[in-house]
Amino acid sequence: MIGIVFNPTRVERSALEDALAAREEPVEVQWYETTVDDAGEGVTRQALSDGCELVVAVGGDGTLRDVAAALAGTDVPLGIVPQGTGNLLARNLGITLGDIPRALERAIDGDESPLDIGHINLHDRGEEFIFLVMAGFGIDAQMLAETDEEAKEKAGWLAYVGALGRAMAATDVVETTVVFDADPPATEPAHTVLIGNCGTVQGGLRILPDAEPDDGLLDVVLVGGEGPEGLQWLDALKSVVWDNGIRRAVTRDDSAVDTATTRHRQAVSVRVTLPRPLPFEIDGEEVGETTDILATIQPGALIVRR
């Protein structure tokens, strides 16, 4: 039996029923609707209790994250029908956007592959989250909020140039203390820290080119450094948009690029301490301000159909 967890604010059940009715091979389905009080985790646990052997999440990245939290560590695979604004996980996994029948077909009949799950502990707030794509503060949080959806549809990665400029103007350099794995703490100026399980954001821009969703590693980029403020912003823009985006597409070079103001590192855990609270983003959703972040990776915690 297949459990379909869907967000009714993103898709109507009838559209999913029509797509299932068009299949040559019928399937047995149990429906689970998310609510304001249960964004997906509770109903997914109910689907598991009901004996569902596959759970298909229909919605945005928030819905996927909640469903994944319930499926983590089980042998029940996750199918994905992306119906959100960003659809970051679907983009990184190559899952069809804007075609419900095709996405359902892949969710039901596709191949299975492991997916790592990132865990975020905000120590100062006593809160824990999971993430599937990317988390961070600075440009990461601001860029996603500043990019116009219509512009992305029309201009692709070019829409991020203006968005990054606005994000940089709203982001301050702070003395950031970072601990990778068991290394000694290091303090350096930074205005952005990105922690990724996957590397691609909206518009197909790959800002963490070394990130793979199943390599058991977190990919971390720190953007900051010394020098005149204006030049620093320009160098950060060049690194994120050109060196790790356009340059990679042109040269087919998949490696991350370090510059005078940008540093990359892979690790299984990273702790970031800030001198004052800053907005923090998880999979395209701002979760509030924090000063103390611990990120870890849970390798192969989820099975995905795609």
N, C-alpha and C positions, 0 to 999 in steps of 0.2 A: 504494500500500500504506500502511496505517495502522499506526504503532507505538504500542502501548499500554504505557506504563510505569506499573506499579502497585506500591503498597506493601502487601505481604501481611499486615502487621500491622493494616492499616486496612480491607481489603476482600478477599474471596475471589474468585479468578479466575472461579469458577463463576457468581457474581452478574453479572459483566460479560458472560460468555458467554451467559447467559440473556437479558440485555437486547439483545445484538447479534442473537441468534437470532430475536427478536420483530420485528426491522426488516423492513419490506416490501422494501427494497432491500438485498441482502447486500453486505458489504464484505470486502476481504482484510485480514487482521490478522496482525501479528507481535507476540508477547508478550515483554515485558521486565520482569523482577521485580527490585525493589530489594533490597539486602541491607544488613547492618550496615556492611560495607566500602564499598559503593557505594550511596549514598542516591538516586541518580538521574542524576548527570551522566555517569558512564561508560557506562551502558546507553543513555542518550540519544545519545551519540556513536556507539555501535554501531548504533542505529536509523538515524542519518543515513548511516552507512557502508553499511548494508543497503539504502538507497534509499527509506526511508520518506518520503512526501510530506506527512504530518501526524503529529504526535506528541501523544498524549493522555496527560496526567498524571493519575493517580488516586491521591489521598492528601491529606495536609495541606499547609500552607504550606511546610514544609521540603522536601517532595518537589517541589512546584511550583518552588521556588527553585532546586533542583539541576537540574531539567529545563530551566528557563529559562536557566541559565548556559550550557548546551550549545547551546541554540537561538539565543542572542543573536547578532545580525548575520547570520543565515542567512535564507533566504526560506521556510523550513519553518515553518508555523504551529503554535501550541500550542493544544490543546483541554484543557479542564479538567473533571474530575469530582471535586468536592470531597468528601473523606472524612476530613477532619481534625477537630480540636477547635474551632479558631478559624475556619478557612476565610476568612481576612481578604481575600485577593485576590478570591475568588469573591463575597463580599458586596459589595465595591466595584465589581465588574463586572456585578452583577445576575445572576449565574449561579445556577441552581436548586440549592438545598441539599436533601439528604435524598431525592432521587429520581434514582437511577442511570440508568434508561432515558431520562428527559427530559434529564438533563445530557449523556449520551452523544449524544443526538440533536443537541443544540446544538453539541457539540464537533465532530461530524462534518459537520453541514449548516449551521451558523450562519454569520453574516456575519463578515468579518475586519476587525479594527481594530488600529491600532498601539498599543503599550504602551511607555512609557519604562521604563528600568531604572536604579535607583540603585546607585551603587558606594560602598562604605565601605572606607577604608584606615585601619587602626589602626596608626599609625606607631610607637608605642612597642612594639608586639608584632610588627611586620613581617607583619601578616596582612591579607588582603583578602577582602571578601565582596560579594555583590550583595544588594539588597533590592528588593522589588516593591511593598510597602505602606508600611512605617513603621519607623524605627529611632530609638533614643534612650536617654537615661539618666534616672533619677529616677522620676517618677510613671508614665511610660510602661512601664518595666520592672516596677515594683512592681504597677501596676494590673492588668496581665494575669495576674500570678501570684496576686493576691489575690482575684480575682473567682470566685465559686463557680459552676460550670457549671449546677447544678440551679437556683440562684437566677436565673441569666440566662434560662433557659428559662421560668421562671414569671413573672419580674418585668420582663424586658427591661432598659431603661436604668436602672431603679431599683436593680438589683443593683450598679451601678457607684458609687452614692453611698457605700455602706459600704466598697466596695473602695478607692475613692479616699481615704476617710478613713484607712484602715489604711496605704495606700501613703504618704500624706503624713506620717504618724507615723514612718515608717521612712526618710524622705528628708531629707537635710540641705541647707541652703543653702551653696553654695561659690562662690568668686570664679571666674567662668567667662570665659575670653577667647574671643571669637568674631570670625571674619573672614568677611564675606560677599563673595564674588567678589573683586574687587581693592580693596575698601575697606580703610581702616586698621583695625588690631585695636581692639576695644572690650572692656573688662573690666567686668563687672557681676555682682551676686549673682544666682544662679539655683539652684533645686533640681531643675529639669526642663528638658531640651531635647528637643523632638520634631522629627524630620526626616522629612517625608512625601512620598511619591509619590502616595498615595491618602489619603483623610481619614477613613474610617469604620472603627471597631473593632467588637468583638463587641457584640451587642445593638442594632446599627444606630445607635450613638452616633457622630455625625460631629464629631470634635474638631478637624479641620483643614478647615473648610468651603470654603476656596478651592482645595484640592488637586484637581487633575485628573490622571488617569493618563497623559495624552498631550499635556500642554501644554509639555513641555520644561523644566519648572521644579521645583525643590524648594520645598516649603512648610515653613517653620521657625517654631516657636513656642518662646519662652523664658518660663518661669514663674519668678518670683522677686520681687525688688523689696524696698523698704525697709518698715519699719513693724513693729508688734508681731507676734510670730510667729503667735499664734492668728488674728489678723485676716488675716494674709498667707495662711495656709492656707485660710481661708474664702473669700477673694477668688479664690484659685486654683481652688477647687472651683466657685465660682459661674461663673467664666469658662469652665472646661472643660465643665462639665455643663450650665449654664444658657445662657450667652451663645452658645456654639458648638454646643450640642446641642438643648435643648428650645426655646430662643428661636427658633432657626432653623426648627424644625419648625412652630412656631406662626405665625411672621410670614412665612415663605417667603423670608426674607432670606438669601441665600447668602454674604454677606460675612463675613470674620473680624472679630472684635471685639478691640480693644486695651483693656486696663484698666490700673489703677495697677501691677499686678504681672504683667501678661501682654503680651508683644509678639510680633507676627507679622512675617514677612518672606519674600519670595520671592527665590530666587537660583538660579544654576546650579551654584554650589559654596559650601560652608560648611566652615570648619575650627573645631573646638571643642577648646580646651585646658583641662584641669582640674588643680587643684593636687594632687590625690591620686587614686588609682585608684577608679573607681566601676563598678558593674555596668552593662553595655550590652546592649541588646535589639535584635534584628533580626527583623522580621516575627513577633513573638510568641515568640521564642526567645532566651533569655539566652545570650550568647556569651562571657561572662567580663568581667573588669574592664579598664579602659583609662583613659588620661589624655590621649590625643591622637587625635582623630577628624577625618578628612577625608572629606566626602561630596560626590559629584558626580553629575550626571545624564547618562544616555546616551539622547537623545531617539529615540523610535520604534525602539528596538533589537529589539523582539520583535513578532511578529504573533500576535494572539490570535483564536481562533474563539469567538463567543458570541452 
